[in-house]
Amino acid sequence: MSWKWEYAFGAEEAARTAPSGLLTAVERKADQLVRAAERL
């Protein structure tokens, strides 16, 4: 038997329902974090 919270949905659903501006900002921030980690 398994269960999960009703409001907890997967990454795919989050990406599908999030505003495109938010996704763009998240992608930009992820790129910045990767570049910063590469400099370490």
mmCIF entry with sequence, helices, sheets and N, C-alpha, C, O atoms, coordinates in Angstrom:
data_MODEL
# 
_entry.id   MODEL 
# 
_entity.id                         1 
_entity.type                       polymer 
_entity.pdbx_number_of_molecules   1 
# 
_entity_poly.entity_id                      1 
_entity_poly.type                           'polypeptide(L)' 
_entity_poly.nstd_linkage                   no 
_entity_poly.nstd_monomer                   no 
_entity_poly.pdbx_seq_one_letter_code       MSWKWEYAFGAEEAARTAPSGLLTAVERKADQLVRAAERL 
_entity_poly.pdbx_seq_one_letter_code_can   MSWKWEYAFGAEEAARTAPSGLLTAVERKADQLVRAAERL 
_entity_poly.pdbx_strand_id                 A 
# 
loop_
_entity_poly_seq.entity_id 
_entity_poly_seq.num 
_entity_poly_seq.mon_id 
_entity_poly_seq.hetero 
1 1  MET n 
1 2  SER n 
1 3  TRP n 
1 4  LYS n 
1 5  TRP n 
1 6  GLU n 
1 7  TYR n 
1 8  ALA n 
1 9  PHE n 
1 10 GLY n 
1 11 ALA n 
1 12 GLU n 
1 13 GLU n 
1 14 ALA n 
1 15 ALA n 
1 16 ARG n 
1 17 THR n 
1 18 ALA n 
1 19 PRO n 
1 20 SER n 
1 21 GLY n 
1 22 LEU n 
1 23 LEU n 
1 24 THR n 
1 25 ALA n 
1 26 VAL n 
1 27 GLU n 
1 28 ARG n 
1 29 LYS n 
1 30 ALA n 
1 31 ASP n 
1 32 GLN n 
1 33 LEU n 
1 34 VAL n 
1 35 ARG n 
1 36 ALA n 
1 37 ALA n 
1 38 GLU n 
1 39 ARG n 
1 40 LEU n 
# 
_struct_asym.id          A 
_struct_asym.entity_id   1 
# 
loop_
_struct_conf.conf_type_id 
_struct_conf.id 
_struct_conf.pdbx_PDB_helix_id 
_struct_conf.beg_label_comp_id 
_struct_conf.beg_label_asym_id 
_struct_conf.beg_label_seq_id 
_struct_conf.pdbx_beg_PDB_ins_code 
_struct_conf.end_label_comp_id 
_struct_conf.end_label_asym_id 
_struct_conf.end_label_seq_id 
_struct_conf.pdbx_end_PDB_ins_code 
_struct_conf.beg_auth_comp_id 
_struct_conf.beg_auth_asym_id 
_struct_conf.beg_auth_seq_id 
_struct_conf.end_auth_comp_id 
_struct_conf.end_auth_asym_id 
_struct_conf.end_auth_seq_id 
_struct_conf.pdbx_PDB_helix_class 
_struct_conf.details 
_struct_conf.pdbx_PDB_helix_length 
HELX_P HELX_P1 AA1 ALA A 11 ? THR A 17 ? ALA A 11 THR A 17 1 ? 7  
HELX_P HELX_P2 AA2 SER A 20 ? ARG A 39 ? SER A 20 ARG A 39 1 ? 20 
# 
_struct_conf_type.id          HELX_P 
_struct_conf_type.criteria    ? 
_struct_conf_type.reference   ? 
# 
loop_
_atom_site.group_PDB 
_atom_site.id 
_atom_site.type_symbol 
_atom_site.label_atom_id 
_atom_site.label_alt_id 
_atom_site.label_comp_id 
_atom_site.label_asym_id 
_atom_site.label_entity_id 
_atom_site.label_seq_id 
_atom_site.pdbx_PDB_ins_code 
_atom_site.Cartn_x 
_atom_site.Cartn_y 
_atom_site.Cartn_z 
_atom_site.occupancy 
_atom_site.B_iso_or_equiv 
_atom_site.pdbx_formal_charge 
_atom_site.auth_seq_id 
_atom_site.auth_comp_id 
_atom_site.auth_asym_id 
_atom_site.auth_atom_id 
_atom_site.pdbx_PDB_model_num 
ATOM 1   N N  . MET A 1 1  ? 0.840  -1.181 0.000   1.00 0.00 ? 1  MET A N  1 
ATOM 2   C CA . MET A 1 1  ? 0.000  0.000  0.000   1.00 0.00 ? 1  MET A CA 1 
ATOM 3   C C  . MET A 1 1  ? 0.884  1.243  0.000   1.00 0.00 ? 1  MET A C  1 
ATOM 4   O O  . MET A 1 1  ? 1.889  1.293  0.710   1.00 0.00 ? 1  MET A O  1 
ATOM 5   N N  . SER A 1 2  ? 0.519  2.225  -0.779  1.00 0.00 ? 2  SER A N  1 
ATOM 6   C CA . SER A 1 2  ? 1.277  3.473  -0.797  1.00 0.00 ? 2  SER A CA 1 
ATOM 7   C C  . SER A 1 2  ? 0.315  4.652  -0.850  1.00 0.00 ? 2  SER A C  1 
ATOM 8   O O  . SER A 1 2  ? -0.846 4.508  -1.234  1.00 0.00 ? 2  SER A O  1 
ATOM 9   N N  . TRP A 1 3  ? 0.806  5.794  -0.469  1.00 0.00 ? 3  TRP A N  1 
ATOM 10  C CA . TRP A 1 3  ? -0.007 6.998  -0.496  1.00 0.00 ? 3  TRP A CA 1 
ATOM 11  C C  . TRP A 1 3  ? 0.926  8.192  -0.644  1.00 0.00 ? 3  TRP A C  1 
ATOM 12  O O  . TRP A 1 3  ? 2.137  8.069  -0.460  1.00 0.00 ? 3  TRP A O  1 
ATOM 13  N N  . LYS A 1 4  ? 0.371  9.321  -0.968  1.00 0.00 ? 4  LYS A N  1 
ATOM 14  C CA . LYS A 1 4  ? 1.120  10.569 -1.012  1.00 0.00 ? 4  LYS A CA 1 
ATOM 15  C C  . LYS A 1 4  ? 0.168  11.719 -0.737  1.00 0.00 ? 4  LYS A C  1 
ATOM 16  O O  . LYS A 1 4  ? -1.048 11.586 -0.874  1.00 0.00 ? 4  LYS A O  1 
ATOM 17  N N  . TRP A 1 5  ? 0.728  12.830 -0.353  1.00 0.00 ? 5  TRP A N  1 
ATOM 18  C CA . TRP A 1 5  ? -0.086 14.004 -0.099  1.00 0.00 ? 5  TRP A CA 1 
ATOM 19  C C  . TRP A 1 5  ? -0.748 14.444 -1.392  1.00 0.00 ? 5  TRP A C  1 
ATOM 20  O O  . TRP A 1 5  ? -0.140 14.387 -2.460  1.00 0.00 ? 5  TRP A O  1 
ATOM 21  N N  . GLU A 1 6  ? -1.981 14.878 -1.293  1.00 0.00 ? 6  GLU A N  1 
ATOM 22  C CA . GLU A 1 6  ? -2.717 15.297 -2.488  1.00 0.00 ? 6  GLU A CA 1 
ATOM 23  C C  . GLU A 1 6  ? -2.072 16.500 -3.171  1.00 0.00 ? 6  GLU A C  1 
ATOM 24  O O  . GLU A 1 6  ? -2.121 16.614 -4.396  1.00 0.00 ? 6  GLU A O  1 
ATOM 25  N N  . TYR A 1 7  ? -1.473 17.388 -2.398  1.00 0.00 ? 7  TYR A N  1 
ATOM 26  C CA . TYR A 1 7  ? -0.904 18.593 -2.991  1.00 0.00 ? 7  TYR A CA 1 
ATOM 27  C C  . TYR A 1 7  ? 0.523  18.391 -3.474  1.00 0.00 ? 7  TYR A C  1 
ATOM 28  O O  . TYR A 1 7  ? 1.089  19.294 -4.090  1.00 0.00 ? 7  TYR A O  1 
ATOM 29  N N  . ALA A 1 8  ? 1.112  17.252 -3.218  1.00 0.00 ? 8  ALA A N  1 
ATOM 30  C CA . ALA A 1 8  ? 2.482  16.973 -3.661  1.00 0.00 ? 8  ALA A CA 1 
ATOM 31  C C  . ALA A 1 8  ? 2.438  16.333 -5.041  1.00 0.00 ? 8  ALA A C  1 
ATOM 32  O O  . ALA A 1 8  ? 2.037  15.177 -5.181  1.00 0.00 ? 8  ALA A O  1 
ATOM 33  N N  . PHE A 1 9  ? 2.848  17.078 -6.057  1.00 0.00 ? 9  PHE A N  1 
ATOM 34  C CA . PHE A 1 9  ? 2.832  16.536 -7.401  1.00 0.00 ? 9  PHE A CA 1 
ATOM 35  C C  . PHE A 1 9  ? 4.246  16.508 -7.961  1.00 0.00 ? 9  PHE A C  1 
ATOM 36  O O  . PHE A 1 9  ? 5.150  17.136 -7.410  1.00 0.00 ? 9  PHE A O  1 
ATOM 37  N N  . GLY A 1 10 ? 4.433  15.796 -9.032  1.00 0.00 ? 10 GLY A N  1 
ATOM 38  C CA . GLY A 1 10 ? 5.751  15.588 -9.602  1.00 0.00 ? 10 GLY A CA 1 
ATOM 39  C C  . GLY A 1 10 ? 6.314  16.796 -10.326 1.00 0.00 ? 10 GLY A C  1 
ATOM 40  O O  . GLY A 1 10 ? 5.612  17.775 -10.578 1.00 0.00 ? 10 GLY A O  1 
ATOM 41  N N  . ALA A 1 11 ? 7.579  16.709 -10.649 1.00 0.00 ? 11 ALA A N  1 
ATOM 42  C CA . ALA A 1 11 ? 8.263  17.793 -11.346 1.00 0.00 ? 11 ALA A CA 1 
ATOM 43  C C  . ALA A 1 11 ? 7.645  18.059 -12.713 1.00 0.00 ? 11 ALA A C  1 
ATOM 44  O O  . ALA A 1 11 ? 7.563  19.205 -13.154 1.00 0.00 ? 11 ALA A O  1 
ATOM 45  N N  . GLU A 1 12 ? 7.212  16.996 -13.379 1.00 0.00 ? 12 GLU A N  1 
ATOM 46  C CA . GLU A 1 12 ? 6.615  17.175 -14.704 1.00 0.00 ? 12 GLU A CA 1 
ATOM 47  C C  . GLU A 1 12 ? 5.349  18.016 -14.629 1.00 0.00 ? 12 GLU A C  1 
ATOM 48  O O  . GLU A 1 12 ? 5.135  18.905 -15.454 1.00 0.00 ? 12 GLU A O  1 
ATOM 49  N N  . GLU A 1 13 ? 4.516  17.734 -13.643 1.00 0.00 ? 13 GLU A N  1 
ATOM 50  C CA . GLU A 1 13 ? 3.278  18.507 -13.501 1.00 0.00 ? 13 GLU A CA 1 
ATOM 51  C C  . GLU A 1 13 ? 3.582  19.939 -13.080 1.00 0.00 ? 13 GLU A C  1 
ATOM 52  O O  . GLU A 1 13 ? 2.923  20.876 -13.532 1.00 0.00 ? 13 GLU A O  1 
ATOM 53  N N  . ALA A 1 14 ? 4.575  20.108 -12.220 1.00 0.00 ? 14 ALA A N  1 
ATOM 54  C CA . ALA A 1 14 ? 4.952  21.456 -11.799 1.00 0.00 ? 14 ALA A CA 1 
ATOM 55  C C  . ALA A 1 14 ? 5.423  22.274 -12.995 1.00 0.00 ? 14 ALA A C  1 
ATOM 56  O O  . ALA A 1 14 ? 5.047  23.437 -13.145 1.00 0.00 ? 14 ALA A O  1 
ATOM 57  N N  . ALA A 1 15 ? 6.243  21.669 -13.842 1.00 0.00 ? 15 ALA A N  1 
ATOM 58  C CA . ALA A 1 15 ? 6.739  22.380 -15.023 1.00 0.00 ? 15 ALA A CA 1 
ATOM 59  C C  . ALA A 1 15 ? 5.618  22.671 -16.008 1.00 0.00 ? 15 ALA A C  1 
ATOM 60  O O  . ALA A 1 15 ? 5.624  23.705 -16.676 1.00 0.00 ? 15 ALA A O  1 
ATOM 61  N N  . ARG A 1 16 ? 4.673  21.774 -16.097 1.00 0.00 ? 16 ARG A N  1 
ATOM 62  C CA . ARG A 1 16 ? 3.572  21.952 -17.049 1.00 0.00 ? 16 ARG A CA 1 
ATOM 63  C C  . ARG A 1 16 ? 2.621  23.065 -16.603 1.00 0.00 ? 16 ARG A C  1 
ATOM 64  O O  . ARG A 1 16 ? 2.023  23.741 -17.440 1.00 0.00 ? 16 ARG A O  1 
ATOM 65  N N  . THR A 1 17 ? 2.481  23.258 -15.295 1.00 0.00 ? 17 THR A N  1 
ATOM 66  C CA . THR A 1 17 ? 1.507  24.222 -14.787 1.00 0.00 ? 17 THR A CA 1 
ATOM 67  C C  . THR A 1 17 ? 2.126  25.554 -14.359 1.00 0.00 ? 17 THR A C  1 
ATOM 68  O O  . THR A 1 17 ? 1.400  26.512 -14.094 1.00 0.00 ? 17 THR A O  1 
ATOM 69  N N  . ALA A 1 18 ? 3.451  25.625 -14.289 1.00 0.00 ? 18 ALA A N  1 
ATOM 70  C CA . ALA A 1 18 ? 4.107  26.865 -13.858 1.00 0.00 ? 18 ALA A CA 1 
ATOM 71  C C  . ALA A 1 18 ? 4.122  27.883 -14.999 1.00 0.00 ? 18 ALA A C  1 
ATOM 72  O O  . ALA A 1 18 ? 4.184  27.506 -16.169 1.00 0.00 ? 18 ALA A O  1 
ATOM 73  N N  . PRO A 1 19 ? 4.066  29.160 -14.661 1.00 0.00 ? 19 PRO A N  1 
ATOM 74  C CA . PRO A 1 19 ? 4.165  30.197 -15.692 1.00 0.00 ? 19 PRO A CA 1 
ATOM 75  C C  . PRO A 1 19 ? 5.526  30.123 -16.395 1.00 0.00 ? 19 PRO A C  1 
ATOM 76  O O  . PRO A 1 19 ? 6.536  29.820 -15.762 1.00 0.00 ? 19 PRO A O  1 
ATOM 77  N N  . SER A 1 20 ? 5.549  30.396 -17.674 1.00 0.00 ? 20 SER A N  1 
ATOM 78  C CA . SER A 1 20 ? 6.794  30.279 -18.444 1.00 0.00 ? 20 SER A CA 1 
ATOM 79  C C  . SER A 1 20 ? 7.875  31.223 -17.924 1.00 0.00 ? 20 SER A C  1 
ATOM 80  O O  . SER A 1 20 ? 9.060  30.894 -17.984 1.00 0.00 ? 20 SER A O  1 
ATOM 81  N N  . GLY A 1 21 ? 7.487  32.376 -17.423 1.00 0.00 ? 21 GLY A N  1 
ATOM 82  C CA . GLY A 1 21 ? 8.467  33.306 -16.855 1.00 0.00 ? 21 GLY A CA 1 
ATOM 83  C C  . GLY A 1 21 ? 9.177  32.729 -15.646 1.00 0.00 ? 21 GLY A C  1 
ATOM 84  O O  . GLY A 1 21 ? 10.371 32.957 -15.453 1.00 0.00 ? 21 GLY A O  1 
ATOM 85  N N  . LEU A 1 22 ? 8.453  31.991 -14.841 1.00 0.00 ? 22 LEU A N  1 
ATOM 86  C CA . LEU A 1 22 ? 9.055  31.347 -13.674 1.00 0.00 ? 22 LEU A CA 1 
ATOM 87  C C  . LEU A 1 22 ? 10.048 30.280 -14.115 1.00 0.00 ? 22 LEU A C  1 
ATOM 88  O O  . LEU A 1 22 ? 11.147 30.187 -13.567 1.00 0.00 ? 22 LEU A O  1 
ATOM 89  N N  . LEU A 1 23 ? 9.669  29.481 -15.096 1.00 0.00 ? 23 LEU A N  1 
ATOM 90  C CA . LEU A 1 23 ? 10.570 28.436 -15.589 1.00 0.00 ? 23 LEU A CA 1 
ATOM 91  C C  . LEU A 1 23 ? 11.843 29.035 -16.177 1.00 0.00 ? 23 LEU A C  1 
ATOM 92  O O  . LEU A 1 23 ? 12.932 28.496 -15.985 1.00 0.00 ? 23 LEU A O  1 
ATOM 93  N N  . THR A 1 24 ? 11.708 30.138 -16.886 1.00 0.00 ? 24 THR A N  1 
ATOM 94  C CA . THR A 1 24 ? 12.876 30.815 -17.452 1.00 0.00 ? 24 THR A CA 1 
ATOM 95  C C  . THR A 1 24 ? 13.796 31.306 -16.347 1.00 0.00 ? 24 THR A C  1 
ATOM 96  O O  . THR A 1 24 ? 15.015 31.167 -16.447 1.00 0.00 ? 24 THR A O  1 
ATOM 97  N N  . ALA A 1 25 ? 13.225 31.878 -15.295 1.00 0.00 ? 25 ALA A N  1 
ATOM 98  C CA . ALA A 1 25 ? 14.029 32.374 -14.180 1.00 0.00 ? 25 ALA A CA 1 
ATOM 99  C C  . ALA A 1 25 ? 14.738 31.230 -13.463 1.00 0.00 ? 25 ALA A C  1 
ATOM 100 O O  . ALA A 1 25 ? 15.895 31.373 -13.066 1.00 0.00 ? 25 ALA A O  1 
ATOM 101 N N  . VAL A 1 26 ? 14.067 30.114 -13.295 1.00 0.00 ? 26 VAL A N  1 
ATOM 102 C CA . VAL A 1 26 ? 14.677 28.951 -12.639 1.00 0.00 ? 26 VAL A CA 1 
ATOM 103 C C  . VAL A 1 26 ? 15.819 28.407 -13.493 1.00 0.00 ? 26 VAL A C  1 
ATOM 104 O O  . VAL A 1 26 ? 16.883 28.076 -12.970 1.00 0.00 ? 26 VAL A O  1 
ATOM 105 N N  . GLU A 1 27 ? 15.606 28.314 -14.796 1.00 0.00 ? 27 GLU A N  1 
ATOM 106 C CA . GLU A 1 27 ? 16.671 27.839 -15.688 1.00 0.00 ? 27 GLU A CA 1 
ATOM 107 C C  . GLU A 1 27 ? 17.880 28.766 -15.641 1.00 0.00 ? 27 GLU A C  1 
ATOM 108 O O  . GLU A 1 27 ? 19.020 28.303 -15.619 1.00 0.00 ? 27 GLU A O  1 
ATOM 109 N N  . ARG A 1 28 ? 17.634 30.063 -15.625 1.00 0.00 ? 28 ARG A N  1 
ATOM 110 C CA . ARG A 1 28 ? 18.725 31.039 -15.567 1.00 0.00 ? 28 ARG A CA 1 
ATOM 111 C C  . ARG A 1 28 ? 19.509 30.886 -14.263 1.00 0.00 ? 28 ARG A C  1 
ATOM 112 O O  . ARG A 1 28 ? 20.740 30.903 -14.264 1.00 0.00 ? 28 ARG A O  1 
ATOM 113 N N  . LYS A 1 29 ? 18.787 30.736 -13.156 1.00 0.00 ? 29 LYS A N  1 
ATOM 114 C CA . LYS A 1 29 ? 19.451 30.577 -11.864 1.00 0.00 ? 29 LYS A CA 1 
ATOM 115 C C  . LYS A 1 29 ? 20.233 29.268 -11.812 1.00 0.00 ? 29 LYS A C  1 
ATOM 116 O O  . LYS A 1 29 ? 21.333 29.230 -11.260 1.00 0.00 ? 29 LYS A O  1 
ATOM 117 N N  . ALA A 1 30 ? 19.686 28.202 -12.372 1.00 0.00 ? 30 ALA A N  1 
ATOM 118 C CA . ALA A 1 30 ? 20.397 26.920 -12.407 1.00 0.00 ? 30 ALA A CA 1 
ATOM 119 C C  . ALA A 1 30 ? 21.692 27.050 -13.204 1.00 0.00 ? 30 ALA A C  1 
ATOM 120 O O  . ALA A 1 30 ? 22.724 26.514 -12.801 1.00 0.00 ? 30 ALA A O  1 
ATOM 121 N N  . ASP A 1 31 ? 21.644 27.753 -14.320 1.00 0.00 ? 31 ASP A N  1 
ATOM 122 C CA . ASP A 1 31 ? 22.855 27.978 -15.117 1.00 0.00 ? 31 ASP A CA 1 
ATOM 123 C C  . ASP A 1 31 ? 23.904 28.749 -14.310 1.00 0.00 ? 31 ASP A C  1 
ATOM 124 O O  . ASP A 1 31 ? 25.093 28.435 -14.368 1.00 0.00 ? 31 ASP A O  1 
ATOM 125 N N  . GLN A 1 32 ? 23.458 29.755 -13.563 1.00 0.00 ? 32 GLN A N  1 
ATOM 126 C CA . GLN A 1 32 ? 24.384 30.531 -12.737 1.00 0.00 ? 32 GLN A CA 1 
ATOM 127 C C  . GLN A 1 32 ? 25.025 29.649 -11.674 1.00 0.00 ? 32 GLN A C  1 
ATOM 128 O O  . GLN A 1 32 ? 26.224 29.761 -11.418 1.00 0.00 ? 32 GLN A O  1 
ATOM 129 N N  . LEU A 1 33 ? 24.244 28.779 -11.056 1.00 0.00 ? 33 LEU A N  1 
ATOM 130 C CA . LEU A 1 33 ? 24.777 27.888 -10.024 1.00 0.00 ? 33 LEU A CA 1 
ATOM 131 C C  . LEU A 1 33 ? 25.789 26.906 -10.598 1.00 0.00 ? 33 LEU A C  1 
ATOM 132 O O  . LEU A 1 33 ? 26.810 26.623 -9.971  1.00 0.00 ? 33 LEU A O  1 
ATOM 133 N N  . VAL A 1 34 ? 25.508 26.390 -11.782 1.00 0.00 ? 34 VAL A N  1 
ATOM 134 C CA . VAL A 1 34 ? 26.446 25.462 -12.429 1.00 0.00 ? 34 VAL A CA 1 
ATOM 135 C C  . VAL A 1 34 ? 27.757 26.173 -12.730 1.00 0.00 ? 34 VAL A C  1 
ATOM 136 O O  . VAL A 1 34 ? 28.833 25.637 -12.463 1.00 0.00 ? 34 VAL A O  1 
ATOM 137 N N  . ARG A 1 35 ? 27.673 27.374 -13.284 1.00 0.00 ? 35 ARG A N  1 
ATOM 138 C CA . ARG A 1 35 ? 28.896 28.125 -13.598 1.00 0.00 ? 35 ARG A CA 1 
ATOM 139 C C  . ARG A 1 35 ? 29.687 28.436 -12.324 1.00 0.00 ? 35 ARG A C  1 
ATOM 140 O O  . ARG A 1 35 ? 30.915 28.352 -12.323 1.00 0.00 ? 35 ARG A O  1 
ATOM 141 N N  . ALA A 1 36 ? 28.994 28.792 -11.247 1.00 0.00 ? 36 ALA A N  1 
ATOM 142 C CA . ALA A 1 36 ? 29.674 29.080 -9.983  1.00 0.00 ? 36 ALA A CA 1 
ATOM 143 C C  . ALA A 1 36 ? 30.346 27.821 -9.433  1.00 0.00 ? 36 ALA A C  1 
ATOM 144 O O  . ALA A 1 36 ? 31.466 27.891 -8.926  1.00 0.00 ? 36 ALA A O  1 
ATOM 145 N N  . ALA A 1 37 ? 29.684 26.690 -9.526  1.00 0.00 ? 37 ALA A N  1 
ATOM 146 C CA . ALA A 1 37 ? 30.257 25.435 -9.031  1.00 0.00 ? 37 ALA A CA 1 
ATOM 147 C C  . ALA A 1 37 ? 31.475 25.031 -9.855  1.00 0.00 ? 37 ALA A C  1 
ATOM 148 O O  . ALA A 1 37 ? 32.430 24.475 -9.313  1.00 0.00 ? 37 ALA A O  1 
ATOM 149 N N  . GLU A 1 38 ? 31.454 25.301 -11.144 1.00 0.00 ? 38 GLU A N  1 
ATOM 150 C CA . GLU A 1 38 ? 32.586 24.958 -12.006 1.00 0.00 ? 38 GLU A CA 1 
ATOM 151 C C  . GLU A 1 38 ? 33.827 25.778 -11.658 1.00 0.00 ? 38 GLU A C  1 
ATOM 152 O O  . GLU A 1 38 ? 34.952 25.331 -11.886 1.00 0.00 ? 38 GLU A O  1 
ATOM 153 N N  . ARG A 1 39 ? 33.628 26.966 -11.112 1.00 0.00 ? 39 ARG A N  1 
ATOM 154 C CA . ARG A 1 39 ? 34.761 27.821 -10.741 1.00 0.00 ? 39 ARG A CA 1 
ATOM 155 C C  . ARG A 1 39 ? 35.422 27.378 -9.445  1.00 0.00 ? 39 ARG A C  1 
ATOM 156 O O  . ARG A 1 39 ? 36.546 27.791 -9.160  1.00 0.00 ? 39 ARG A O  1 
ATOM 157 N N  . LEU A 1 40 ? 34.758 26.556 -8.663  1.00 0.00 ? 40 LEU A N  1 
ATOM 158 C CA . LEU A 1 40 ? 35.325 26.127 -7.370  1.00 0.00 ? 40 LEU A CA 1 
ATOM 159 C C  . LEU A 1 40 ? 36.460 25.150 -7.549  1.00 0.00 ? 40 LEU A C  1 
ATOM 160 O O  . LEU A 1 40 ? 37.043 24.694 -6.565  1.00 0.00 ? 40 LEU A O  1 
# 
